[in-house]
Amino acid sequence: MKITDVRVRKIAKEGKMKAVVSITIDDEFVVHDIKVIDGEKGLFIAMPSKKATDGEYRDIAHPINSSTRESIQNIILEAFEKAMDVPDEIAQ
């Protein structure tokens, strides 16, 4: 599996969520609405989720193991850092 594209949409308002990201895997599969969150221990990603009938949020799509999650997170956070250096009108 290779992430072939990362699109970062920065969030302008104040808060813990800093960006919403879409990734393309192997030029064939897209995952939208991955969130970049500024937490107590630094930046991390939250996979797309929806609210269940019991009020809890459940991931819609997510990595099966921690090494894949870490790899995806590293790629996304690197793209996020680059996007933060680009003026808003030309960032992708």
Backbone bond lengths (Angstrom), bond angles and torsions (degrees), N, CA, C in turn:
res aa  C-N    CA-C-N  psi(-1)  N-CA   C-N-CA  omega(-1)  CA-C   N-CA-C  phi
1 M - - - 1.457 - - 1.528 108.49 -
2 K 1.328 114.66 131.68 1.458 119.63 178.53 1.525 109.14 -133.03
3 I 1.318 115.99 131.82 1.461 120.37 175.42 1.524 106.57 -81.20
4 T 1.334 114.74 116.78 1.460 120.10 -173.34 1.528 113.37 -101.97
5 D 1.334 117.64 -10.29 1.466 120.42 177.19 1.520 109.18 -157.69
6 V 1.319 115.64 142.89 1.466 122.39 176.13 1.523 107.25 -133.28
7 R 1.333 116.90 125.13 1.469 122.46 177.40 1.519 108.20 -115.68
8 V 1.321 116.88 122.53 1.461 123.04 -177.06 1.521 109.43 -109.77
9 R 1.332 116.59 126.09 1.468 122.10 173.08 1.528 106.98 -113.04
10 K 1.321 115.25 106.72 1.466 119.86 -179.22 1.523 110.69 -67.82
11 I 1.329 115.32 147.14 1.463 121.94 176.62 1.528 107.07 -99.85
12 A 1.329 116.85 122.46 1.465 121.62 -174.67 1.524 112.81 -78.61
13 K 1.330 117.88 -32.68 1.465 119.75 -174.92 1.529 111.23 -76.69
14 E 1.323 113.96 157.35 1.458 120.27 179.08 1.520 110.17 -69.51
15 G 1.315 116.05 150.55 1.457 121.09 178.97 1.512 109.99 146.75
16 K 1.315 115.59 -179.19 1.457 120.34 -177.17 1.525 113.02 -77.39
17 M 1.333 117.66 -30.34 1.464 119.80 178.94 1.530 108.64 -78.90
18 K 1.331 116.19 123.13 1.462 121.94 -175.16 1.520 113.80 -103.91
19 A 1.339 117.21 -24.98 1.465 120.37 -179.05 1.522 109.77 -163.90
20 V 1.331 113.72 160.84 1.460 121.86 171.39 1.528 105.71 -120.38
21 V 1.331 115.93 132.70 1.457 121.38 -170.62 1.531 110.51 -124.30
22 S 1.329 115.51 145.49 1.460 122.15 169.23 1.520 107.06 -118.60
23 I 1.329 116.31 137.76 1.466 120.40 175.69 1.520 109.56 -120.72
24 T 1.325 115.53 147.75 1.457 121.76 172.88 1.522 107.27 -111.96
25 I 1.328 115.35 132.64 1.456 121.74 -179.07 1.522 108.42 -108.89
26 D 1.328 116.14 125.77 1.469 123.34 177.50 1.535 113.12 52.94
27 D 1.325 117.75 31.63 1.470 122.39 -178.33 1.524 112.71 54.52
28 E 1.340 117.84 22.81 1.457 120.89 -174.23 1.521 115.25 -134.58
29 F 1.336 118.71 -20.81 1.458 120.63 -172.92 1.522 108.89 -140.20
30 V 1.341 116.77 130.96 1.465 121.54 -177.11 1.528 110.37 -113.46
31 V 1.324 115.45 138.88 1.462 121.98 171.89 1.521 106.68 -119.50
32 H 1.341 116.06 118.61 1.459 122.38 179.78 1.532 110.07 -99.35
33 D 1.328 114.84 165.85 1.468 123.62 170.44 1.530 115.00 64.72
34 I 1.332 116.40 36.08 1.463 120.38 169.14 1.522 105.44 -83.36
35 K 1.324 116.79 128.63 1.458 120.79 -175.20 1.526 110.94 -100.37
36 V 1.335 116.08 139.78 1.461 121.97 170.76 1.523 105.91 -98.04
37 I 1.330 115.96 119.71 1.461 123.05 -175.11 1.523 109.21 -116.17
38 D 1.339 116.16 138.62 1.458 121.93 174.38 1.527 107.32 -96.45
39 G 1.326 116.21 100.52 1.461 121.58 -177.26 1.513 112.30 -99.39
40 E 1.311 115.46 -175.64 1.470 121.74 -178.96 1.525 112.39 -61.08
41 K 1.344 117.08 -31.70 1.469 120.96 -178.25 1.523 112.26 -103.05
42 G 1.333 117.31 14.00 1.459 120.79 179.23 1.517 111.79 112.64
43 L 1.324 115.55 -168.61 1.462 121.45 -176.89 1.522 111.02 -73.28
44 F 1.342 115.55 143.51 1.453 121.85 173.09 1.515 108.23 -151.71
45 I 1.339 117.04 168.41 1.452 120.70 178.65 1.526 110.14 -106.64
46 A 1.326 114.81 150.59 1.465 122.49 173.13 1.524 106.21 -122.56
47 M 1.304 115.72 125.37 1.460 120.82 -178.18 1.525 109.69 -71.34
48 P 1.347 117.38 159.59 1.467 120.48 -179.50 1.527 110.17 -59.28
49 S 1.336 115.45 139.86 1.463 119.60 -177.28 1.520 110.05 -144.34
50 K 1.327 114.80 167.38 1.457 120.24 174.37 1.515 108.07 -138.63
51 K 1.331 115.43 157.02 1.453 121.30 -178.19 1.523 109.10 -82.51
52 A 1.326 116.18 126.25 1.466 121.85 179.31 1.532 109.50 -83.34
53 T 1.308 116.39 170.72 1.470 121.05 -178.51 1.519 112.30 -63.49
54 D 1.331 117.51 -22.99 1.469 120.62 178.81 1.528 112.80 -85.77
55 G 1.354 116.98 2.80 1.455 121.20 178.01 1.521 113.94 91.50
56 E 1.316 117.57 -11.62 1.466 121.64 178.69 1.526 109.38 -81.61
57 Y 1.336 116.13 153.18 1.456 121.23 175.37 1.526 108.92 -95.76
58 R 1.331 116.03 135.34 1.459 122.44 179.96 1.525 108.88 -122.37
59 D 1.356 115.54 135.92 1.462 119.94 176.94 1.522 109.88 -63.92
60 I 1.319 115.26 136.85 1.464 121.63 176.28 1.527 109.53 -84.86
61 A 1.310 116.31 -42.23 1.466 122.82 178.11 1.517 107.08 -137.44
62 H 1.325 116.16 138.97 1.457 119.30 -179.30 1.523 110.62 -161.04
63 P 1.346 117.34 156.97 1.464 121.03 175.81 1.536 109.76 -67.77
64 I 1.312 116.08 150.90 1.459 121.63 -179.88 1.525 111.54 -81.29
65 N 1.329 117.92 -31.69 1.467 119.17 -177.47 1.529 111.12 -129.53
66 S 1.321 114.89 164.57 1.465 120.22 -174.10 1.528 112.78 -69.49
67 S 1.318 118.25 -30.84 1.469 118.66 179.92 1.525 111.22 -68.56
68 T 1.332 117.29 -36.42 1.460 120.17 176.69 1.517 110.32 -68.95
69 R 1.333 117.59 -41.65 1.460 121.34 177.10 1.530 110.27 -59.33
70 E 1.318 116.51 -44.68 1.466 120.78 -179.32 1.526 111.01 -63.51
71 S 1.327 116.96 -41.04 1.460 121.13 178.81 1.530 110.78 -63.17
72 I 1.333 117.14 -47.25 1.466 121.28 178.50 1.524 110.31 -61.94
73 Q 1.329 116.60 -44.16 1.471 120.58 -179.39 1.523 110.87 -61.56
74 N 1.319 117.92 -43.68 1.469 120.79 -179.80 1.521 111.59 -61.48
75 I 1.324 117.30 -43.32 1.470 121.52 179.71 1.526 110.54 -64.81
76 I 1.329 116.53 -44.35 1.470 120.55 -179.70 1.519 111.24 -65.61
77 L 1.332 117.65 -45.90 1.467 119.66 -178.03 1.523 111.69 -66.57
78 E 1.326 117.23 -32.60 1.463 119.89 175.30 1.536 110.08 -65.09
79 A 1.323 117.23 -43.93 1.467 120.84 177.69 1.524 110.64 -65.23
80 F 1.331 117.55 -37.41 1.462 121.73 178.20 1.529 110.46 -62.67
81 E 1.326 116.88 -45.75 1.468 120.49 179.91 1.528 110.67 -61.07
82 K 1.328 117.52 -40.63 1.464 120.43 177.14 1.526 110.89 -64.72
83 A 1.330 116.77 -40.92 1.473 120.90 -179.93 1.521 111.10 -64.90
84 M 1.310 117.88 -31.78 1.462 121.01 179.50 1.522 111.71 -67.79
85 D 1.329 116.47 -23.40 1.465 121.17 179.25 1.530 113.05 -85.33
86 V 1.340 116.72 -7.48 1.464 121.85 -176.75 1.526 108.94 -103.33
87 P 1.333 118.30 135.26 1.476 119.76 176.58 1.530 111.19 -55.89
88 D 1.329 116.99 147.24 1.465 123.03 -174.24 1.518 113.87 -54.06
89 E 1.313 118.69 -38.14 1.460 119.76 -173.27 1.518 113.93 -68.70
90 I 1.358 118.80 -16.01 1.461 119.29 179.05 1.527 112.79 -121.81
91 A 1.313 119.70 4.51 1.461 122.17 179.61 1.522 110.29 -73.72
92 Q 1.338 115.61 144.37 1.472 121.50 174.86 1.498 108.52 -130.36
